[in-house]
Amino acid sequence: MNERILVVDDEPAIVDAVVYALRRDGFEVDTAVDGREALEAGRAGSYDVLVLDLMLPEISGLDVCRMLRAESDVPIVMLTARDAEVDRVLGLELGADDYVTKPFSTAELVSRVRAILRRRELDRTPAQGAIVRVGGLELDLVRHRVRVDGREVELTASELSLLSLLASAPDRVFARREIMQHLWNSTFVGSERACDIHVSNLRRKIEPDPARPKRLLTVRSAGYKLVPV
């Protein structure tokens, strides 16, 4: 069965181009033209990825992202204006998985969607030693559950992927570009900022004091490492 994608944008030319590219690549694609329609479709449909423009009538894309993320872990790729860094940061903080800036090539967008789906499929594949423990962290990679000092925490798909990568080699420093390449197949310079935001979101959930992290550490400008605590 082909993966289902919901494309949300109020610009017909963009919708036509994106839908054509995704269908040509074998995806099933539905569309929505405003935030209210997107929210209804996202709640009613079983989609594998949402491609969501942030500037939408009725309900903003940011609000759609926030509301859907509270109810679902469906991956979300944001479409944003090139100069809208504040919106990109806020979207990632609300739980979006990746972003593509306008104007963009449809090949890049399809690549981002493919990368997210590959990562999600790997996350769903049970691995040998599916229980990973790093200090007070316990990752159940089969049931997709994480416990911190005995307390279960809810992570998005991207946060779980990031934590699984770091936990695969505790105390090893992972460079930002390495993280983005591994998880989202992205080596764009701007994506390093996205990596920082995903790390910040994860810290809020696994650190007793996110402002003074003890588990997920920044190693100068080199990158990040997870330490047993």
N, C-alpha and C positions, 0 to 999 in steps of 0.2 A: 504494500500500500504506500502510495506517495505521500510525502509530508505535506501538511496543509499550512499555508501562510496567509495571514491577514495583512493586507496593505492598507494603510490609513493615510490619506492625503487629500486635500481639497483642490489640488492643482491637476486637472485632467491630463495634461501632457506628461507629468511625472508619473501619475498612476498608470497610464498606458504603457510607458517605457518600462517601468518596473514589473508590471504584470507580464508583459511580453517576455522579458528576460527570464523571469522566474519560471513561467510556463515552458519556455524553451528548454530550461534546465531540468524539467520533469516534475516541478512542484504543482500541487493543486492550490489555486489562489482565489481568495475572496477579497472584496474591497469594501471600504467605508469612507465616507467623505467628510464626516464631522465627528466630534468627540463623543456625542451621545450615541450615535450609531456604532462607533468603535467600541464603546463600553458594553453596549448590549450584545454585539457580536462576540466580543472577547469573553463575556460571561456565558453565552449560550453555546458557542462553538468549541470544538476540541482542536485547538490550533497548536502547531509545533513551534512557530515563531510569529511574533508580531513585528511588522515594520511600521513604525509609528512616527508621523510628523508631529512636531511639538506645537506648531502654530496652526490650531484648528478652530473652526467656529463651534458654537454651542458649549463645549467643554474643552479646555486646553489639553494638549497632549500630555503635559506634565501631570495634570489632575487624573487623566486616564491611566497613566503609568502608576501613579500613587495608589489609585483605587484597585486596579487589577493586581498590583503586587501584594496588596494586603490579602488578596483572595487566592492567588495562584502564583506558581513559580514559572509560568510560561516565559521563555526568553523574549526579550524586547530589544530591538535595534531601533534607535532613535534616528530620525532625519532632522538635521538642524541647519540653520544658516551658518555660513563660514565664520561670521563675526560674533556668533551668539555663544561665547564661552560660558557665560554665567548659566545659560539654560542647559548646556551640556553637563556642566558640573552638577547642577541641581537634579537633572534627569538621572545621572549615575548614582547620586546619593539616594534617590527615591527607589533605586533598584533596577534600572535599565542595565542591560548587559554590555552594550556596545553602541557606538554612534557612527554615522556617516554624515559628512558635511556637504551641503549643497553649494555649488553644483558638484555632482559626483558621477562616476562612470557606473553603469549598471553592472559591469563585470566586477567592480570592487564590492558593490552591495551583495551580489550573489555569492562572492567569495566569503564575505563576513557571515552570511546566513549559513553557508555550508560549514564554516569553521565552528559555529555555535552548535550546529546539529551533530557534527563529529564529536565535539567535546561532550555533549549530552549523552550520546550513545556510549562513549567510553565510560562515563560516570555510571551508566545503568548496567554495565557489564560486570558481574561479580568477579572479583580478583582473588587470587590466593592470598591468604592473610588479610581478609576483608575487614577485620577489626584492627585499626591502627591506633596506638596509644603513644602520645608524646606528653610526658608529664601528666598534668591533670586533664588533658584533652583526650577524648575518645571518639574516633570516627568509625562509624559503621557504614562501610561503603556499599553494602548490599541493600540495607534499608534506608540509606541516605539520612542517617541521624547523627547528630553531634551532641556530645555531652561535655560540659565544662565544669570541672570540679563536682561532678555528679548531677549537674543541672542541665536539662536538655535545652538546646537553643535552636531557633529556626534560622536557617541560612538560605539565601537564594542559590540557584544553580551555579552562578558564577562564583559566589562566595565559597561554596562547597568545593568547587573545582580548584580554586586558589588555595584553600586550606589543605586539600589533598596533595597538591603539588608540593607545598612547603613541608608538609608532614612526611613526604616520601624521603626526605633527606634532612633531618633536623640538624641545625647548626650550619648548614650549607647556605651560602649567600646566593640568592637568585637575583640576577639583574632584571630591571624593569622590562627591558626589551625581550629578555628570555621568557619572562612570565607571559607577556602579551603574545609572543609568538607561539608558545606552547598552548595557551588556553584559547586565544581568539585569532590565531593565525594573522597577527597584525604586527608589523614592524614600523609603522608610521611614528614619527617623532611625537606627534600630538597624543598618541595613544599612551605614552608614558604617564601623562597626566591622568588618564583614565585608570591606569594601574594604581596610582596613588589613591584615588578615590575608592576603588574597590578594597584596598588595604584598610583605609580609614573606616569604611563600613564594617569590615570584618572585626577590626579592633573594638568597635562599640559593642560587639556581641561576645567576644571571648576574653576581653581584658577587664579586670576589676576596675581599673582606672585608665581609660583609653588615652588620657593626656600624658600618662606616664607608663607606656607599655612595658611589660616584662616578658611577654611571650613572643609577640610578633614585632621584631626589632628592625629599625632602619639602620643599615650599615653605611654610614657616611653617604656618599652619593652613589655607592655601588649597587644598592638594591635592598632586599629584605631577607630575613631568615627567621625561622621558627625555632625557639629554644625550649627544652623541657623545663617546665615550671610546675 
